[in-house]
Amino acid sequence: MQLPVSFRFAGSGPLGRWIRAAVFRALVVTACLAGAASLRAQAPAPISLFSGTDTSQFMAVSGGGPVPWNLVGPDILEVLPGTGNIQSISNYNDFILHAEFRIPSPPDSGNGNSGIFLQGRYEVQIFNSFGVAVPTGNDCGAIWNQRAASTNACRAPGNWQTYDITFRAAQWNGYSKIANAKVTVVLNGVTVQNNVDITTSTTGGALESPTPGPIVLQDNNSVVQFRNITIRPLNTPPPVQTTLFTSFKGSRVLVKAVKTDA
């Protein structure tokens, strides 16, 4: 990188030091803005998994046939109890998932019980938890039976609710896990899981492995409805650091500016 003339020949007095500091700050800010713009440009558009009457992005978990659930009303996919779970036809590693769901009102015998399995392994719970003072591992927003939601953001049955889930897959060295999966769960605009570890598959989920996995919607004998399901893959390469400039005095490094591109 070519340094500005003002930086290279500013002198060693107070004015020169001030000029070098100002140029340094400008370079760092410019590099950060350029990196952020690069990330925004690289972010893929969301992929629609379900937004209307087209269920072709899902299939039955059992047998792999067409989705056996009901299409009702405008753009609504409804669990048909007893027909089994459905899963996306594609598999994913890191992603941001958006899904909207509605628990029946009045609640049915299953009390709005369903869930979304990330990679088919880790269940984010759906349940009628409206009014629950202290959420448990079985309440809405939980990593089922592992970690309760930090707060209860569940709406009353009959209201549409939203999940925005950012998922980072477990890290592996061959078939040895070296880092847990991580997830941030935003329920109805409230963060209820903040970049937390998921230590292992939840009950009913597939075993952990290095392979990507599908999005699974659960049939747990409750007539839960879904709409507007989108996914944004985040197959982000490892961060790359670029040295913008290094200032030396003799053998000592005085200033080093580094830009990191995620």
C-alpha positions as CSV (number, residue, x, y, z in Angstrom):
1,M,0.0,0.0,0.0
2,Q,1.4,3.4,-0.9
3,L,1.4,5.7,2.1
4,P,0.3,9.4,1.7
5,V,3.2,11.8,1.3
6,S,2.0,13.7,4.4
7,F,2.6,10.5,6.4
8,R,6.1,9.7,5.1
9,F,7.4,13.2,5.3
10,A,5.6,14.8,8.1
11,G,8.6,15.1,10.3
12,S,9.3,14.1,13.9
13,G,7.9,17.2,15.8
14,P,4.5,17.5,17.5
15,L,2.8,18.6,14.2
16,G,4.3,15.6,12.4
17,R,3.2,13.2,15.0
18,W,-0.3,14.7,14.9
19,I,-0.4,14.4,11.1
20,R,0.7,10.7,11.2
21,A,-1.9,9.9,13.9
22,A,-4.7,11.5,11.9
23,V,-3.7,9.7,8.7
24,F,-3.5,6.4,10.6
25,R,-7.0,6.8,11.9
26,A,-8.3,7.7,8.5
27,L,-6.6,4.6,7.0
28,V,-8.1,2.3,9.7
29,V,-11.6,3.7,9.3
30,T,-11.4,3.4,5.5
31,A,-10.2,-0.2,5.7
32,C,-13.0,-1.1,8.1
33,L,-15.7,0.5,5.9
34,A,-14.2,-1.3,2.8
35,G,-14.3,-4.6,4.7
36,A,-17.9,-4.1,5.8
37,A,-18.9,-3.2,2.2
38,S,-17.2,-6.3,0.9
39,L,-19.0,-8.5,3.4
40,R,-22.4,-7.0,2.4
41,A,-21.6,-7.5,-1.3
42,Q,-20.7,-11.2,-0.7
43,A,-23.8,-12.0,1.4
44,P,-26.1,-14.3,-0.6
45,A,-29.7,-13.6,-1.0
46,P,-32.2,-15.6,1.2
47,I,-33.5,-18.8,-0.3
48,S,-37.3,-19.4,0.0
49,L,-38.1,-22.8,1.4
50,F,-41.8,-22.0,1.7
51,S,-43.7,-18.8,0.9
52,G,-46.9,-19.9,-0.7
53,T,-48.3,-23.1,-2.2
54,D,-45.0,-24.5,-3.4
55,T,-43.8,-27.2,-1.0
56,S,-41.1,-28.6,-3.4
57,Q,-38.2,-27.5,-1.2
58,F,-39.4,-29.9,1.5
59,M,-40.1,-33.7,1.5
60,A,-41.3,-36.2,4.0
61,V,-38.6,-37.5,6.3
62,S,-40.1,-41.0,6.2
63,G,-39.7,-42.3,2.7
64,G,-38.7,-39.0,1.1
65,G,-42.0,-38.5,-0.7
66,P,-44.0,-35.3,-1.1
67,V,-44.9,-33.2,1.9
68,P,-48.0,-34.8,3.6
69,W,-49.1,-31.8,5.5
70,N,-52.0,-29.5,4.7
71,L,-51.9,-26.2,2.7
72,V,-54.5,-24.0,4.3
73,G,-55.5,-20.4,3.8
74,P,-53.1,-18.0,1.9
75,D,-49.5,-19.2,2.1
76,I,-49.9,-21.5,5.2
77,L,-48.4,-24.9,5.7
78,E,-50.1,-26.8,8.5
79,V,-48.9,-29.9,10.4
80,L,-51.2,-32.9,9.8
81,P,-50.7,-34.9,13.0
82,G,-49.5,-38.4,12.6
83,T,-48.0,-37.9,9.1
84,G,-44.5,-37.4,10.4
85,N,-41.7,-34.7,10.1
86,I,-40.7,-33.0,6.9
87,Q,-37.2,-31.8,5.9
88,S,-35.6,-29.5,3.4
89,I,-34.4,-31.2,0.2
90,S,-31.0,-29.4,0.7
91,N,-28.5,-29.6,3.5
92,Y,-26.8,-26.7,5.2
93,N,-23.8,-25.8,7.3
94,D,-23.8,-22.2,8.7
95,F,-27.0,-20.2,8.0
96,I,-29.6,-17.7,9.0
97,L,-33.1,-19.1,9.1
98,H,-36.3,-17.1,9.2
99,A,-39.6,-18.9,10.0
100,E,-43.0,-17.8,11.1
101,F,-45.3,-20.1,13.1
102,R,-48.7,-20.1,14.8
103,I,-49.9,-22.2,17.6
104,P,-53.7,-23.1,17.5
105,S,-56.2,-21.2,19.5
106,P,-57.6,-22.5,21.7
107,P,-54.5,-24.8,22.1
108,D,-55.0,-28.4,21.1
109,S,-54.1,-31.4,23.2
110,G,-50.5,-31.1,22.1
111,N,-50.4,-27.5,23.4
112,G,-48.8,-26.3,20.2
113,N,-45.9,-28.7,20.4
114,S,-43.5,-28.7,17.4
115,G,-40.0,-27.7,16.7
116,I,-37.4,-26.8,14.1
117,F,-34.4,-29.1,13.9
118,L,-31.2,-27.4,12.7
119,Q,-29.2,-29.7,10.5
120,G,-31.8,-32.3,11.5
121,R,-29.8,-32.5,14.8
122,Y,-30.6,-29.6,17.2
123,E,-34.2,-28.8,18.0
124,V,-35.4,-25.2,18.7
125,Q,-38.6,-25.7,20.5
126,I,-42.1,-24.5,19.5
127,F,-44.7,-24.7,22.3
128,N,-47.5,-22.7,23.9
129,S,-45.5,-21.0,26.6
130,F,-47.5,-17.8,26.8
131,G,-47.6,-16.5,30.3
132,V,-44.9,-18.9,31.7
133,A,-42.9,-16.9,34.3
134,V,-39.7,-18.9,34.2
135,P,-39.1,-20.8,30.9
136,T,-37.7,-24.4,31.0
137,G,-36.0,-26.6,28.5
138,N,-39.5,-27.6,27.1
139,D,-40.7,-24.0,26.5
140,C,-40.7,-22.0,23.3
141,G,-37.3,-20.6,22.5
142,A,-35.4,-23.5,24.2
143,I,-32.7,-25.7,22.7
144,W,-34.9,-28.6,23.6
145,N,-34.0,-30.1,27.0
146,Q,-30.5,-28.5,26.9
147,R,-30.9,-24.8,27.4
148,A,-34.0,-22.8,28.3
149,A,-34.8,-19.4,26.7
150,S,-33.2,-16.6,28.6
151,T,-36.6,-14.8,28.7
152,N,-40.2,-15.6,27.7
153,A,-41.0,-13.8,24.4
154,C,-43.8,-16.1,23.4
155,R,-47.1,-14.6,22.2
156,A,-50.6,-15.9,22.9
157,P,-51.9,-18.8,20.8
158,G,-53.5,-17.7,17.6
159,N,-50.9,-15.0,16.9
160,W,-48.2,-15.3,14.3
161,Q,-44.7,-15.6,15.8
162,T,-41.2,-15.3,14.3
163,Y,-37.9,-17.1,14.6
164,D,-34.7,-15.7,13.3
165,I,-32.0,-18.2,14.0
166,T,-28.3,-17.8,13.2
167,F,-26.5,-21.2,13.3
168,R,-22.8,-22.0,13.2
169,A,-22.1,-25.7,12.6
170,A,-19.8,-27.7,14.9
171,Q,-16.2,-27.8,13.9
172,W,-14.4,-31.1,13.2
173,N,-11.0,-32.5,12.7
174,G,-11.9,-35.6,10.6
175,Y,-14.6,-37.2,12.7
176,S,-13.4,-35.7,16.0
177,K,-15.4,-32.7,17.1
178,I,-13.2,-29.8,18.2
179,A,-15.9,-27.1,18.7
180,N,-19.6,-27.2,19.5
181,A,-22.3,-25.9,17.3
182,K,-23.4,-22.3,18.2
183,V,-26.8,-20.7,17.8
184,T,-28.4,-17.3,18.3
185,V,-32.2,-17.5,18.5
186,V,-34.4,-14.4,18.2
187,L,-38.0,-15.0,19.1
188,N,-40.5,-12.3,18.2
189,G,-37.6,-9.7,18.0
190,V,-36.2,-10.7,21.4
191,T,-32.8,-12.6,21.7
192,V,-33.5,-15.6,23.8
193,Q,-30.3,-17.6,23.0
194,N,-27.2,-15.5,22.4
195,N,-24.4,-17.4,20.5
196,V,-24.7,-20.3,22.9
197,D,-23.1,-23.7,22.6
198,I,-25.1,-26.7,21.6
199,T,-23.2,-29.6,23.2
200,T,-24.8,-32.5,21.4
201,S,-27.8,-33.5,19.3
202,T,-31.2,-33.0,21.0
203,T,-33.5,-36.0,21.6
204,G,-35.0,-37.1,18.3
205,G,-32.3,-35.4,16.3
206,A,-29.8,-37.1,14.0
207,L,-26.3,-37.9,15.5
208,E,-23.7,-35.2,15.2
209,S,-21.2,-35.5,12.3
210,P,-19.1,-33.3,10.0
211,T,-21.7,-33.4,7.2
212,P,-24.2,-30.6,6.6
213,G,-27.9,-31.4,7.4
214,P,-31.4,-30.3,6.5
215,I,-34.0,-28.1,8.2
216,V,-36.6,-30.4,9.8
217,L,-40.1,-29.2,10.8
218,Q,-41.6,-31.5,13.5
219,D,-44.9,-33.2,13.6
220,N,-45.5,-33.7,17.4
221,N,-49.2,-34.2,17.2
222,S,-50.2,-30.6,17.3
223,V,-51.7,-28.5,14.5
224,V,-49.0,-25.9,14.2
225,Q,-48.9,-23.7,11.1
226,F,-45.9,-22.3,9.3
227,R,-45.3,-19.6,6.7
228,N,-42.5,-17.5,5.1
229,I,-39.6,-19.8,5.7
230,T,-36.3,-18.6,4.2
231,I,-32.7,-19.5,4.7
232,R,-29.5,-17.6,4.0
233,P,-26.4,-19.9,3.8
234,L,-23.3,-18.4,5.5
235,N,-20.5,-20.5,4.1
236,T,-17.9,-17.9,5.2
237,P,-14.2,-18.5,4.5
238,P,-11.7,-18.1,7.4
239,P,-10.7,-14.5,8.1
240,V,-7.8,-13.2,6.0
241,Q,-5.5,-10.5,7.4
242,T,-3.8,-7.9,5.2
243,T,-1.1,-5.6,6.5
244,L,-1.9,-2.1,5.4
245,F,1.4,-0.6,6.6
246,T,4.1,-1.0,9.3
247,S,6.1,1.9,10.8
248,F,9.5,1.1,12.2
249,K,12.1,3.0,14.2
250,G,15.3,1.0,13.9
251,S,14.2,-2.6,14.7
252,R,11.2,-1.5,16.7
253,V,7.7,-1.6,15.3
254,L,6.0,1.7,16.1
255,V,2.7,1.3,14.3
256,K,1.1,-1.6,12.4
257,A,-2.3,-1.4,10.8
258,V,-4.0,-4.7,9.8
259,K,-7.3,-5.1,7.9
260,T,-9.2,-8.4,8.6
261,D,-11.6,-9.6,5.9
262,A,-14.1,-12.2,7.2
